[in-house]
Amino acid sequence: MKDKALPSFSKGMFSGVIQDELVFPYPKMSKDEAENVAMMQDSFKKFAKDMIDAPQMDHDAKMPEEVLNGLKEMGFMGMQIAEEYDGFGLSATGYVKMLDTISSVDGGTAITIGAHQSIGVKALIKYGSDEQKKKYLPKLATGEMVAAYCLTESEAGSDAAGIKTKAVRDEKQGCYILNGSKLWITNGGIADFFTVFAKEPITGKDGNIEEKISAFIVTRDMPGVSTGKEESKMGIKSSSTTAVFFEDVKVPFENLIGESGKGFKVAMHVLNSGRLGLAGGTLGGLKILLQLVLQHIVQRKQFGKTLDKFELIQKKVAQTSIDLFAAESMVYLTTGMIDSGNVDYSLESAMCKIYATEIGWRGINECMQMVGGLGYMKEYPYERYLRDSRINLIFEGTNEILRLFIALAGMQERGEYLKKIGHALKGPIKGFGVLTGYATQWVNKRVSTERIRDVHASLSSPKVQFETWARNLHFSAERALVHNGKEIIYREMISERLANAAIELYAMIATISRVDTMISEKGADTCKQEISICNVFCDQAWRRARRNLLMVDNNNDRIMKELADFVVQEQKYPFEV
């Protein structure tokens, strides 16, 4: 089944359809897996307490061999690899919960494990042949081999289609000849297994040769594979980041992952999945930092009272907690979608990555603010968490690129439909059937799909606001398509606003679903704090969504573009006092 045929909650929102069966009830892990994950979390915490000295690893910019070996021996390199290949076979939910725990100790350690599993081996798991899986997955599960994902190049960052690394099929030698280089590869210096994306010249049915991306398994022991020196980084210093070089590397035909020329799809699927691990890891770091702040503010006194008694400190504590709750709700709703199967979660994973990394960055800054000057001192962990978290807004698709992806992918189906209507209007007699079908479908959607199911009375206001602004998202997206046509792909500020509104709405429905399901299981009296969080968050979120949607039509975009062009032309801040 193709991805486009799968149901998508967020793509549905853009088209005016609310598929609430995809988000209600809120998903849960099985009892057995929850117990297994809890034991794994306890094991990691004990290991970390004895073995992981995060400040020292940050200072040395290196992970000690005994730490990496310990992670391997305890099975943490095979958490998402199936049991038949010697892994733990965790669900997406269980895996992200583990990354949440690991990142609370050290960002570099979480990145090392995440780069190995979230993206390094994911293409093999999803698209590899049985022979490839049998050959490599047991070694990857035990950590005998560490994996890296090789996509980024010096001239191909966000534009993955622009890669220059080339794999040429050589029938005489029975292999591909791989040449090129990759940049900023996490685990580059310690990996033995590389998932490499390269352009392959492919002859089409018309006889013309076209270069398309293919994915390959490359191992360090292949002649011609080398890595550069470790990069000097701002944060996540205990992780390995290097360039990787390929010079006339002979890659066996059987090391092709999936089909020739289908590598771009493989790369995007891997990143869609990997973004959730990154989002979950971001939450773990912020949770532990908030815990440290809470210990500080109940002890530190100013003006005769402890800091926790000041309203502006209370505001920061409450807002950070609200943001965490909403982001957590989004992440685990989405992992639940993955675990249920047959759902297109591409937009939702991008939304989770954006929201979690941005509330993480903001929350860590607020934590530093609450502890004052000591947050700036290296003897405390705050500045390390700040440095470690900054890359999250860039990793696995910058948040700017992901916003464009959310908006344009969300509008794609609607745009294709409007294009059909436009053609039908040019020939109204020929297009009568199209127009009639459109009208019927539109009426059916308006009648049956603009509301979500009933929720607990305490959540009635969030429910109404979600329905109202989900409807407005659809109308705003349609207006943007009608007004801009094909030019919509260049109207990035409009796309950003539509994406922002969609993210807020997904956060709202995730929070509503989570709290409503909790109430059903535990009763409203037991969930008073969660009900309060849901109401406050949704009140904030719909207002942000409203502002973004109003500015789709009324904005200063033209002036902003002209000003940017002027400043770029001047090559300096051009205004005098």
N, C-alpha and C positions, 0 to 999 in steps of 0.2 A: 504493500500500500504506500502510495506517495504521501509525503508530508502534507501537500496542499489539500489532500482529501480528508485529513484528520481534523477533528473539531478543535477549535481554538477559542478560549473564552475571550481573550483580548481582541483578536481579529473580529470576533463576533460583535464586540462593543462598537468598534469602528463602523460596522455595517448596520447598527441599530438592533442587534440581536443579543439578548442576555440569556446565555445558556447556564442557568444556575445549577443544573445537575452536575456541572463540572467543578463547582466550588462548594457545594453543600452535600452532605455534612462535611465538616472539617476532617481531613484524613488523620489516621493514627497508625503507628507501627503496631505490628502484632505483639502480643505480650511476650512471646519467646524472644523475638528480636530485641525488644526494649530491654529485657533482662540481660541479653548478651552484650548489647551496646553499653549498658551501665557498668558491667564488669570490665569491658575494654577501657572505658573511661577511667575507672578506678586504677586499672593496671598502668595506664599511661601516666596518671598523676603521680603514682608511686615511683615510676621510672624517672619522671621529670624531676621529682624532688631529690632523688639520689644522683642523677646523672647530668641534667641539663642546667648549666650555669649560663643563663641567657645574657647577662651583662658581659661576662667574659667572652662568650662567643661573638657578641657584637663588637667588642674591643679587638678581638683577634681576626675578625672578618672570616671566620672559618668554623665549620662544624667538626668537632673532634671525631676521629674514626670510631672511638668507642661509643659515641652517641649514635652515629649512623648505623653501626653494627648492631647496637641494641634495638634500634627501631626495626631493623630487618629480622632479628631473632624473635621479636615479639609479634611478628606478623603484620606490622602496621604498613608495610609496603604492598600488601595484598588485600586490603579491606574490601575493595569492590570487585576483585577477581573471584570467579566462581569457585566453589569448594572442589569441584572436579579437577581444577588446576591448582589446588593447594592454597587457595585464598579463603577469605572469610565469607565472601558472597553477600556482603551487606547490601541492603536496599539503598536507593539514593538518599532517603531520609536518614538512615543509620549512618551512612558515610558522612553526610554533612554535619550531623551531630558530633561525630568524632573530630572533624576539622574545627568545629566550634571550640571543642575542648583543647585541642592541640595548639591552636592559635592563641589561646589565653596565656600560654607559657612563653612561646617565642614565635614571632612572625616568620623568621627564616626557616625554622623547622617545619611549620605548617606549609610554607611555600615549597619546600623540598618534597614533602610527601604529596602535596597537591599537584605539583608539576609532573610527578611520576604517574599518579593515578588519574587525576581529573582530566588530563590532556595527553600525557605521554603514552599511555597504553590504551587509551579510549578507542582510537581508530582500529586497533587490532581486535579489541573486544567486540566492537560493533560491526566491522566490515571484513575482518580477517577470515581466512579459510580455516577449516578444521585442522589442516596440517600445520599452518602457521601458529594457531593457538596451542596445539600440542607441543610444538617445538619451543615456544617462547614464554607462554603464560606461567608455567610452573616456576621458571627462573625469575620472572618479574614479580611473582607473588611472594617469593622468599627473599627477594632483594639481591639474589645472586647477580641479577642484572638490574640496573637503575635506568629509567626511561627519561627521555627528553623529547619535546615537541618542537620541531624545526620548521617554522613558517616565516618568521620575520627576517627581512633583509634590509640592507642599508637604504634601498630605494623602494621598499615595499613594507610599510608598516600597517597602517589602517587599510591601505589599498592592497589587499592580499593578492589580487589578480595580477599585480605588477611584478611578481617575482621573476628573477632572472636565472636562478639555478636551473640547469637543464639536464634531462635524462634522455639519452639517445639510444634507441634499441639497436643492438648489434647482433644480428642473427648468426653470424659466423662464430662469435664467442659465446653465444647463448646467454647474454646478459645485457643490462643497460649500462651505459657509460655515464656516470654522474659527475658533473662539474658545477662548482658554484660555492657560495658561502652563506651562512646564516648569522644573524646578529642578535646579541642579548638573549641567549638561550639559557633558560633556567635549567639547572642540573648539567649544563654543558660540560663542566670539568669533571664530573663524577659519573656521567652516564655511559652505559655500554650499549644501549639500545636507543636508536634515534628514529622517530617517525618523521620522515623528510618529505616535503612537498616540493615538486619540481615541474617545470614545463616539459612536456613530452611532444615531439612532432608526431602528429597523427594524420594519416591519409584518409580523407573523407570519401563518401560515396561518389562524389563528383571528380575524384582524383586529385583534388587540391590538398596541400599539406597545411594543417593548422596546429598551432601550439596550444595544448590544453594541459591543465594541471593534473598530475597524478600523484598518488601517495605511495611511499616506499618504506620498507624496513631496511635500515642500514645499521650495522653493528661496528663498534669501535675497532674490532680486529681486522676489518677490511682494509687492505692497503690503500692509502690515499686519504684516509679519514684522520683529521687532526683537529685540535682545539686551541684557541688562543689563551692568553693570560686571563686570570680572574679580573673582572671589572671592579673598580673602586666605586662603591655605591653609597647613596645617602642612607638607605635603610636595608632591611632584611639581609643584613651583612653575613649572617651565618650560612646563607644559601649560596650556591655556586651559579655564577652568571658569566658566560664566555661566548666568544664567537666560535662557530664550527665551520671547518673547511672541508671541501670535497674536491679532490684532484684526480681525475680519471679513475674514479672508484667503480669497480666492477660489481654491479648489483644484480644478483641472479633474477631471472624472470619470475621465479616463484616468490620473490620478495615484494612484488606489487600488491598493495592493499586495495581490495575492491577491483573496480574496472579501470582500464586506461581512460584518461581524460575525465574521470569523475572525481578527481581529488578535491576540487573546490567544495563540492557538496560534503565530502568527508571532513574537510577542515572546519566548515561552518557547523556541522553537527557536533563535532568535538568541542568547539568553543561554546556552543549553546549549553552543553552539559557542564563544561568546566566552570562557567560563570556562577553556577549555583554553589559550587565548592568555595569559590572566592567570596561570595556573599556570606555564606555561613561562617567562614573563617574570620571575616571582618567583625561579626557580632561577638565572637568569643573574646577578642582583644578589648572591645569596648566594655563588655560586661565586667571583666576583671579589673579594669581601670576604674570603673564606677564604684566597684567594691572598695578599692583602696581609698578613693575620695571620701566615701561615706565614713570610713574609719577615721579619716582626718578631720572632717567637719564637725563631728560630735565631740572632738577633743580640743580643737583650736578655738581660743576665745579672742574676741575683739569687741571693744566697747562694752565690756561687761557681760557678754553672752556668747555662747558657742555659735559657730558659723551656720549651723543648720537651722537657726532661728531667724535668719535674715531672709526676707521675701525673695530677693533676687537670687540667692543661693537656692532656695526652695524651687524657684522657677526653673533653674538649670537642672536640678535633680529630677524634677517632674518631667520636663521636656525630654531629657535624655532617656528616661524610662519609657515614656510614650513612644518615642522614635524607635527604641529597641523592640518594643512589643509589636509595633506595626511591621517593622522589617522582618522580624522573626515570623510573624504571621504569613507574610508574603512568601518567604523562603520555604517554609515547611508545607504551605499549601501547594507550592510548585513541585517540590520533591514528591509530594503525594500524587500529583498528576503523573509524574514520570513513573512512579511505582505502579500506578493503576494501568498504565500502558495505553497505547492508541490515542494519545492526545498530542497535539502540536503545542509544545511549550516554549517555542523559540522566542516569542515576544515576552512571555512571563519571565524567562530566565534573564533576559536583558534588563527588564524592569527591576528584578531583584538585585542584580549586580549594581545598577545605578543607584537605587535607593539605599541599599545597605552600605555601599562604600561612601556615599555622601553623608549619610547620618553618622557613619563611623568617624569620618574626618571631622565633622562638626562636633560630634560628641567628645572626641578626644581633646579638641581645642577647649571645649567647655570644662572638661575635667582639669586641664592645666590651669584654666582661669580660676577655678574654685580652690586650688591649692596654692595659688599665688606664686611667689618667686621660687619656691622649692621645686616647682614643676619644671623649671628651666635648668635645674642642676642635674648633672650626669649621674650623681649618686642615687637618684630616684628614677623609677622606670618611665615616667611620663614622656620625657623627650624621646626615648627610644621607641615607644609605641607610636608617637607622632611621626617619627621618621619612617618607621615600618609601614604605616598605614597610607602614606602618600601615594605609593605606587599603585594602590588598589584602584584608583580612579583612572589609571592608564592601562593596566594589565587587561588582557583578553578582550580587547576592543575598548578604545577610549569612550568615556561616557558621552562625549559629543557625537561620535560616530554611531553609538548604540541608540541615541535618541532619534537620529535620522532613520536608522533601521526600523525602529518601532513605528514611527509615523508612516513611513513609506510602505512598509510591509502591511501595516494596518489598513492603509487606504487602497492597497493594490486591487483587492477584489472589487471594492466599490468603484474604483476608477475604470476597471475593465467593463463593469456593468453599465456605467454611465456612457462609456464609449459606444456600447451597443445601442443604447437609447438614442445617442446622437445620430448614429447612422440610420436608425429607424425613423427618426424625425425628418431626415432628408428625403426619405421615400415613404411617406406615411401609409400608403396603400400596402406596399410590400412589407412594411414593418409593423403592420397592424397586430400580428400575433405576438411580436416582441413586446410592443407597448401594452397589450392586454395582459400578458404574463407579468410584466413589471408592476402594473397597477394592482393586480391580484396579490402578488407576493408582498408588495408594500403594505396593502391593507391588512393582510394576514399578520405581518410582522408588527404593525402598529397595535393590532388587537391583542396578540398573544405573547409578545416577547419583550415588552418594555418594562415589565415588573419582575422582581424576584419573589420567591416564595415567602410566606409569612414567617416572621421571626418573633422572638420574645418581645413583649410590649415595651420593655426597657430599651430596646434597640430600634424603636419605630422611627425616631428622628434620623438616625444614620441611614436607615433603609430608604426613606423618602428622598434624602439628599443624594444618595447614590443613584437612585432611579432617575432623578431629575437631571443630574449632570452627566450621567451615561448617555441619556437622550441628547443632551446638548453637545456632547463629544461627537456623536454621529452627525448631527446637523452641521456642526462647525467643519468637520472633515469634508462633508459633501460640498459645502460652500467653497472651501479652499480648492477642491478639485475643479469645481465649475468655473471659479474665477481665474484659476492659474493654468488649468490644463496640464500639458506636459511640462510646463515650466515649474510645476510644483517641486520637482526634484532639486531645483536651484533656490527655492524659497526656504532656506534652512531655518530661519528664525520662526517661520510659521510652523514648520515641522517640529521644531523644538517645543513650541507651546502645546501643540497637539499631543506630543509624547509626554510632556510634563503632566497634562491633564489625565492622560490614560494611566500613567504611573500612580497618580493620586487615587484614581478610581479603583485600580487593582488593589492598592493598599487598603482602601476602605472595605472592599468586599472580602478581602482576606481576613481583616480584623473582625468584621461582622460575623463571618462564618465561624471563626475560631471561638468567639465569645458566645454566640448562639448555641454552638455545639456543647460548650462547657456548661451552659445553663441547663440544657436538656439532660446532661449527665449528672450534674451536681446540685442543681437548683439555684435560683437567683440569689438567695440570701448568702450562699457560699461564694458568689462571684461578684460581689459589690465593687471591688477595686477594678476588676476587668471590665465591668459594665461602664464604670466611670472613664476608664482609659479609652474604650471604644467610642463613647459619646464625645469626649474632648478631641480625640484624634480626628474623627470624622468631621467634626465642626471645623477644625483647622484645614483639613484636606479639601473639603468642598469649596472653601473660600479660595484656596490656592488654585484649584481647578477652574473656578469661575473666572478668576483674574486672567489666567492663561487663555481661556476660550474667548473672552471678550476682546483680547488683544490679537486674536487671529484676524479680525477685521479692522480694528482701530489701533494703530501702532505707529511707531516712528522708524520703521525699518529702513525706508529710503534715506532718511537723514543719517542714520547710523552707518549705513554703507558708504555714503558720500564722505562722512567724517573719517571713517577708516581709510578710505582711498587717499584722502588728503594727508593724514598722518603718515601713512606708509610712503607716500611720495616725498614727504619732508625728511623721512628717516630719523626723526627725533620728536620729542614733545615740542610742538611748534609755537606755544603760546607764552607771551611775556606778561609779567605783572606790571 
